[in-house]
C-alpha cells in the first residue's frame, strides 16, 4: 500500500477473517462507485487480505436521495449507511430480470 492508492475515510481490519472494511463519507469524497471498489479491491489484494467490504455513509436520507437522483453511482454489492437512520445498513443490489416478475400473466 502506498501514497498513490485510493485511501478511504475509514479502514477497518477484522483479524479473525483477515478482511478489510471500508467506510466512505459521501461528504468528503463521494459515493463508493465501481471504480473505487476496483481500486480498493486491488489495495486489499496487494496487502494480502482475504476480502473487502464497502459502505457509503450519508448524513441524511435527503442527501442520499438528492445525490442518487443525480449520480446513480453507488456500486452493487456494497452497503449504504445513513446517520439519521443509524440502526440499519442497506445492501445495494442490482435486481435480476427474473426477480418478482411472473411470466404466467
Protein Blocks (a to p, Z undefined) as FASTA:
>chain_A
ZZkbccdfbdcddfklopacddddfklnopadfklmmmmmmmmmmnopabdcdddddfbf
klmmmmmmmnopacghiacddfklmmbccddddddfkgopafkZZ
